[in-house]
Amino acid sequence: MTNKKAQDPNLYCDFQKDTSHLTDDCISLRQEIEKALKSGKLSHLVKNVRKETRQIQRNDDGNQKKVRRLETHMVNRPIYSARNKGKRPFEPTWQEQQVIFPVVRGGPRATCPVVITGIIGHYKTEYIFTDPGSTADIIYEQCFNHFDEEDKARLELVDYRLSGFCNEVVFPLGQISFPVMLSDGKHSRTTTVNFMVMPVKSRHDILIGRETQGELNMVTSTPHSAIGFPTETGVAIIYAKKEVMSAEDVRPTKAAKIQRPNQKSGF
């Protein structure tokens, strides 16, 4: 092809076979590509390009790790459930406080179950067993029997059963909700817990499972024989008492009633 007058021979377009411009600057080629994309003729090429965006990172030891692209989905009205497996999209910053247990001389080496004091509704008990292995929060029958009649009347029947470590099956008497307040004397947290009332005997009054422990951002340390959790005023550290481990006869006593939401003060 003969070069036209005033055209640079170094500028060559493979698409138009001309020396007036470079291929990358060809407007006609760009228009043809846009038409092909809209018509779907290049969909197979686009699919291959998306696959190539999945990068492979190599660690120093030669292991391969896939890097996945994360997508963000918007919702109109976010819904938060206290029982949604600990998913809290709008946690306040104070819940991010790190729980650090104090140094124990000689090193922590306790092995007893972590049993603490707390207030359930308006009942105070020193027999709250924190059990990270339990999915359920439990009130044992001997504790439930000491509740006021008005509280017992709130028990709701359930139509399912619970199983233990040895696959033994127990049918709950029902379920009941109470606010639970835990405090180390300086910092405190309160959350509403849905308990299963179990017709079995136990040396404990209450069992707090991992659902509520997660709700409170609780860290349990058996070697320290203590629990810790963040509060709005700082991190609370509650220690178990040795005398609590062996006492079995004292039942829960009444404490000041905790005001429930949408409840009149005269209740």
C-alpha positions as CSV (number, residue, x, y, z in Angstrom):
1,M,0.0,0.0,0.0
2,T,1.3,3.4,-1.0
3,N,1.6,5.9,1.8
4,K,-0.6,9.0,1.4
5,K,0.8,12.4,1.5
6,A,1.7,13.8,4.9
7,Q,1.1,10.5,6.7
8,D,3.7,9.1,9.1
9,P,4.9,5.6,7.9
10,N,5.5,4.6,11.6
11,L,1.7,4.9,12.2
12,Y,0.0,1.8,11.0
13,C,-3.4,0.3,11.8
14,D,-3.8,-3.4,11.4
15,F,-7.6,-3.1,11.3
16,Q,-7.8,-0.6,8.4
17,K,-4.5,-1.5,6.8
18,D,-3.6,2.2,6.7
19,T,-0.8,4.5,8.1
20,S,-2.9,7.3,9.3
21,H,-3.0,6.1,13.0
22,L,-2.1,3.2,15.3
23,T,-4.3,0.2,15.9
24,D,-4.8,1.1,19.5
25,D,-6.2,4.5,18.4
26,C,-8.5,3.2,15.8
27,I,-12.1,4.6,16.3
28,S,-13.6,2.2,13.8
29,L,-12.1,-0.8,15.6
30,R,-13.4,0.4,19.0
31,Q,-16.9,0.8,17.5
32,E,-16.8,-2.8,16.1
33,I,-15.7,-4.2,19.5
34,E,-18.5,-2.4,21.3
35,K,-21.0,-3.8,18.8
36,A,-19.7,-7.3,19.3
37,L,-19.9,-7.0,23.1
38,K,-23.5,-5.8,22.9
39,S,-24.5,-8.6,20.5
40,G,-22.8,-11.3,22.7
41,K,-20.3,-12.4,20.1
42,L,-17.4,-11.8,22.6
43,S,-19.1,-13.3,25.7
44,H,-16.7,-16.3,25.7
45,L,-13.7,-14.0,25.8
46,V,-15.2,-12.0,28.7
47,K,-15.8,-15.2,30.6
48,N,-12.2,-16.2,30.2
49,V,-11.0,-12.8,31.3
50,R,-13.0,-13.1,34.5
51,K,-11.5,-16.4,35.2
52,E,-8.0,-15.0,34.9
53,T,-8.8,-12.4,37.6
54,R,-8.6,-15.2,40.1
55,Q,-5.1,-14.8,41.1
56,I,-2.8,-17.4,42.7
57,Q,-0.5,-16.3,45.5
58,R,2.4,-18.4,46.4
59,N,3.8,-18.5,50.0
60,D,7.5,-18.9,50.7
61,D,6.9,-22.6,51.3
62,G,5.4,-23.1,47.9
63,N,1.8,-23.5,49.0
64,Q,-0.9,-22.0,46.8
65,K,-3.7,-19.9,48.1
66,K,-6.7,-18.7,46.0
67,V,-7.7,-15.1,46.4
68,R,-11.4,-14.8,46.0
69,R,-13.2,-11.6,45.0
70,L,-15.7,-10.4,47.6
71,E,-19.0,-8.9,46.7
72,T,-21.0,-6.4,48.8
73,H,-24.7,-6.8,48.8
74,M,-26.9,-3.9,50.0
75,V,-30.1,-4.3,51.9
76,N,-32.9,-1.8,52.6
77,R,-33.5,-2.7,56.2
78,P,-30.8,-4.6,58.1
79,I,-32.3,-7.1,60.6
80,Y,-30.3,-8.1,63.7
81,S,-31.1,-11.2,65.7
82,A,-29.5,-11.9,69.0
83,R,-29.5,-15.5,68.1
84,N,-28.1,-15.1,64.6
85,K,-24.8,-17.0,65.5
86,G,-23.1,-13.9,66.7
87,K,-23.4,-11.9,63.5
88,R,-23.6,-8.2,64.6
89,P,-23.1,-5.8,61.7
90,F,-23.3,-2.7,63.8
91,E,-21.3,-3.4,67.0
92,P,-20.3,-0.4,69.1
93,T,-16.6,0.1,69.4
94,W,-16.5,-0.7,73.1
95,Q,-17.3,-4.3,72.3
96,E,-14.0,-4.5,70.5
97,Q,-12.0,-4.2,73.8
98,Q,-9.5,-7.0,74.3
99,V,-10.0,-9.2,77.3
100,I,-6.7,-9.7,79.1
101,F,-6.6,-11.7,82.3
102,P,-4.2,-10.5,85.0
103,V,-0.9,-12.3,85.5
104,V,-1.1,-15.1,88.1
105,R,1.9,-15.7,90.3
106,G,3.4,-19.1,89.3
107,G,1.1,-19.2,86.3
108,P,-2.6,-20.0,86.1
109,R,-3.3,-23.7,86.6
110,A,-6.9,-24.0,88.0
111,T,-8.9,-26.9,86.6
112,C,-12.3,-26.4,88.3
113,P,-15.4,-25.5,86.3
114,V,-16.0,-21.8,86.0
115,V,-19.0,-21.1,88.2
116,I,-19.8,-17.5,88.9
117,T,-22.4,-15.2,90.6
118,G,-25.0,-13.3,88.7
119,I,-28.6,-12.0,88.6
120,I,-31.2,-13.8,86.6
121,G,-34.4,-11.7,86.4
122,H,-34.6,-10.6,90.0
123,Y,-33.0,-13.7,91.4
124,K,-29.4,-13.8,92.6
125,T,-27.5,-17.1,92.4
126,E,-23.9,-18.2,92.9
127,Y,-24.3,-21.2,90.7
128,I,-24.0,-20.0,87.1
129,F,-22.0,-22.5,85.2
130,T,-20.3,-21.1,82.0
131,D,-20.1,-24.0,79.6
132,P,-18.6,-23.3,76.1
133,G,-19.6,-26.8,75.1
134,S,-23.4,-26.3,75.4
135,T,-25.5,-24.8,72.6
136,A,-28.4,-24.2,75.0
137,D,-28.9,-21.9,78.0
138,I,-30.4,-23.9,80.8
139,I,-32.3,-23.3,84.1
140,Y,-32.4,-26.5,86.2
141,E,-35.7,-27.6,87.7
142,Q,-34.6,-27.2,91.4
143,C,-33.8,-23.6,90.6
144,F,-37.0,-22.9,88.7
145,N,-39.1,-24.3,91.6
146,H,-37.8,-21.4,93.8
147,F,-39.2,-18.7,91.4
148,D,-42.3,-16.7,92.1
149,E,-45.6,-18.0,90.7
150,E,-45.9,-15.1,88.4
151,D,-42.6,-16.0,86.8
152,K,-43.4,-19.7,86.6
153,A,-46.6,-18.8,84.8
154,R,-44.5,-17.3,81.9
155,L,-43.1,-20.8,81.1
156,E,-43.8,-21.7,77.4
157,L,-44.1,-25.3,76.3
158,V,-41.8,-26.6,73.6
159,D,-42.2,-29.6,71.3
160,Y,-38.6,-30.7,70.9
161,R,-36.0,-32.5,73.0
162,L,-32.3,-31.9,73.9
163,S,-29.6,-34.5,74.0
164,G,-26.4,-34.6,76.2
165,F,-22.9,-35.8,75.8
166,C,-23.9,-39.4,75.9
167,N,-26.8,-38.9,73.6
168,E,-29.3,-39.2,76.4
169,V,-32.6,-37.5,75.5
170,V,-34.4,-35.0,77.8
171,F,-37.6,-33.2,77.1
172,P,-37.5,-29.7,78.5
173,L,-40.4,-28.5,80.8
174,G,-40.5,-25.4,78.6
175,Q,-38.7,-22.2,77.8
176,I,-38.6,-18.9,79.6
177,S,-36.8,-15.6,79.0
178,F,-35.0,-13.6,81.7
179,P,-32.6,-10.6,81.6
180,V,-29.1,-11.8,82.8
181,M,-26.9,-9.3,84.6
182,L,-23.2,-10.1,85.2
183,S,-20.9,-7.7,87.1
184,D,-17.5,-7.6,88.7
185,G,-18.6,-4.8,91.0
186,K,-17.3,-2.1,88.7
187,H,-18.3,-3.1,85.2
188,S,-21.5,-4.9,84.2
189,R,-23.5,-6.2,81.2
190,T,-27.1,-7.2,80.8
191,T,-28.6,-9.3,78.0
192,T,-31.9,-11.2,77.7
193,V,-31.5,-14.9,77.5
194,N,-34.1,-17.6,76.4
195,F,-33.6,-20.5,78.8
196,M,-34.6,-24.1,78.5
197,V,-36.0,-25.4,81.9
198,M,-34.7,-28.9,82.3
199,P,-36.2,-31.6,84.6
200,V,-32.9,-32.9,85.8
201,K,-30.9,-32.4,89.0
202,S,-27.6,-30.5,89.0
203,R,-25.3,-28.8,91.4
204,H,-25.7,-25.7,89.3
205,D,-28.8,-23.4,89.1
206,I,-28.1,-22.0,85.6
207,L,-26.0,-23.0,82.6
208,I,-24.8,-20.3,80.2
209,G,-24.0,-21.8,76.8
210,R,-21.9,-20.5,74.0
211,E,-24.7,-18.6,72.3
212,T,-25.0,-16.2,75.3
213,Q,-21.3,-16.2,75.8
214,G,-20.9,-15.1,72.2
215,E,-23.6,-12.4,72.7
216,L,-21.6,-11.0,75.6
217,N,-18.3,-11.3,73.8
218,M,-17.3,-13.5,76.7
219,V,-13.9,-15.1,77.1
220,T,-13.7,-18.0,79.6
221,S,-10.4,-19.1,81.1
222,T,-10.5,-22.3,83.1
223,P,-6.8,-22.0,84.1
224,H,-7.6,-18.5,85.5
225,S,-11.0,-19.8,86.9
226,A,-12.5,-16.5,85.5
227,I,-14.5,-15.0,82.7
228,G,-14.0,-11.6,81.0
229,F,-16.2,-9.5,78.7
230,P,-16.2,-5.9,77.5
231,T,-18.7,-3.4,78.8
232,E,-19.3,0.3,78.0
233,T,-17.2,1.3,81.0
234,G,-14.4,-1.2,80.6
235,V,-13.6,-4.9,80.6
236,A,-15.2,-6.9,83.4
237,I,-13.3,-9.8,85.0
238,I,-15.4,-12.2,87.2
239,Y,-13.6,-14.8,89.2
240,A,-15.1,-18.1,90.4
241,K,-15.0,-18.6,94.2
242,K,-13.6,-21.8,95.6
243,E,-16.5,-22.1,98.1
244,V,-19.0,-22.0,95.2
245,M,-17.5,-25.1,93.8
246,S,-18.4,-27.3,96.8
247,A,-21.6,-25.7,98.1
248,E,-24.8,-27.5,97.0
249,D,-27.6,-26.5,99.4
250,V,-28.1,-22.8,99.0
251,R,-30.8,-21.8,96.6
252,P,-31.1,-18.6,94.6
253,T,-32.3,-15.5,96.6
254,K,-34.2,-12.5,95.3
255,A,-32.5,-9.4,94.2
256,A,-33.9,-6.1,92.9
257,K,-36.1,-6.6,89.9
258,I,-34.7,-5.6,86.6
259,Q,-37.1,-3.5,84.5
260,R,-38.1,-5.3,81.4
261,P,-38.8,-3.4,78.1
262,N,-42.3,-2.0,77.8
263,Q,-43.1,-3.0,81.4
264,K,-44.7,-0.8,84.0
265,S,-42.7,-0.1,87.2
266,G,-45.5,-1.6,89.3
267,F,-45.0,-5.1,88.1
